[in-house]
Amino acid sequence: MEEISYKEYLKHITTFIFDVDGVLTDGSVTIMTNGDMLRKMNVKDGYAMKQALNKGFNICIISGGSNEGVRRRLNYLGIKEVYLGAHKKITPLNDYLSKNKIDLKNVLYMGDDIPDIPVLKVVGLPTCPQDAVIEVKGHSNYISHKNGGKGAVRDVIEQVLKVQGKWDLDFDAMAH
């Protein structure tokens, strides 16, 4: 079978699935004296996810972490499918795809570390941030020029929406 460039594949994407730590965050955790762990997310990534949802794309989050603050932030953005505490990510992936009747070939997944590799191996477009571990880069058809938590999610969403003619700058519609 002929190898399709990642840019050609962008036309087929209907669904984005993202890891959290190292993808939606820079992978660092601030530990408070009470044991709470704080993460920082990029608002530009959040904006792009909202735009994708508004244009009819599916977004799902699958994370090994279990911080409920992460779920609240993502729910606030309109993302309802958030799987936390998922150490074997294939199980929630298959559950989500089956429940929503989504074909693997229409999925863009972005991960950054070893637990993401089983998912990267099966989705249509495996991607990663610039600062992903080398093993993940080896399984990715696209490596963002942005680091995790620094716009990598915005990068892939914007590319897909632009290729599909769905990235528009209708400022009146965006007012919130």
BELKAQUI-V371968 format. One record per pair of residues at least 12 apart in sequence whose C-alpha atoms are under 8 Angstrom apart, sorted by the first residue. I is the first residue (numbers start at 1). J is the second residue. If there is no record, write none. Layout:
{{I	J} {I	J}}
This chain:
{{6	125} {6	141} {6	142} {9	124} {9	125} {10	159} {10	160} {10	163} {10	164} {11	160} {11	163} {11	164} {12	105} {12	106} {13	105} {13	106} {13	107} {13	108} {13	160} {14	57} {14	58} {14	106} {14	107} {15	57} {15	58} {15	59} {15	60} {15	102} {15	106} {15	107} {15	108} {16	57} {16	58} {16	59} {16	60} {16	107} {16	108} {16	109} {16	157} {17	59} {17	60} {17	61} {17	62} {17	107} {17	108} {17	109} {17	110} {18	59} {18	60} {18	61} {18	62} {18	63} {18	109} {18	110} {18	111} {19	61} {19	62} {19	63} {19	110} {19	111} {19	112} {19	116} {20	61} {20	62} {20	63} {20	65} {21	63} {21	65} {22	111} {22	112} {22	113} {22	129} {22	132} {22	148} {22	149} {23	110} {23	111} {23	112} {23	128} {23	129} {23	147} {23	148} {23	149} {23	152} {23	153} {24	41} {24	42} {24	45} {24	148} {24	149} {24	150} {24	152} {24	153} {25	39} {25	40} {25	41} {25	42} {25	148} {25	149} {25	150} {26	40} {26	41} {26	147} {26	148} {26	149} {26	150} {27	39} {27	148} {27	149} {37	67} {40	149} {41	149} {42	149} {42	150} {42	151} {44	151} {44	154} {45	149} {45	151} {45	152} {45	153} {45	154} {46	77} {46	154} {47	154} {48	153} {48	154} {48	157} {48	158} {49	77} {49	154} {49	157} {50	77} {50	78} {51	167} {52	157} {52	161} {53	78} {53	79} {55	166} {59	79} {59	81} {60	79} {60	80} {60	81} {60	82} {60	83} {60	96} {61	81} {61	82} {61	83} {61	84} {62	82} {62	83} {62	84} {62	86} {62	89} {62	92} {62	93} {63	83} {63	84} {63	85} {63	86} {63	87} {63	89} {64	84} {64	85} {64	86} {64	87} {64	89} {65	84} {65	85} {65	86} {66	84} {66	85} {67	84} {71	84} {81	96} {87	115} {88	115} {89	115} {89	116} {89	118} {89	119} {90	118} {90	119} {93	119} {104	122} {104	123} {104	124} {105	123} {105	124} {105	125} {106	123} {106	124} {106	125} {107	123} {107	124} {107	125} {108	123} {108	124} {108	125} {108	126} {108	127} {109	123} {109	125} {109	126} {109	127} {109	128} {110	126} {110	127} {110	128} {110	129} {110	153} {111	127} {111	128} {111	129} {111	132} {111	136} {112	128} {112	129} {112	131} {112	132} {112	133} {112	136} {112	148} {113	132} {113	133} {113	135} {113	136} {114	133} {114	135} {114	136} {116	136} {117	136} {117	139} {120	139} {120	140} {121	139} {125	140} {125	141} {125	142} {126	139} {126	140} {126	141} {126	142} {127	140} {127	141} {127	142} {127	143} {127	144} {128	140} {128	142} {128	143} {128	144} {128	152} {129	143} {129	144} {129	145} {129	146} {129	147} {129	148} {129	152} {130	143} {130	144} {130	145} {130	146} {130	147} {130	148} {130	152} {131	146} {131	147} {131	148} {132	147} {132	148} {144	156}}
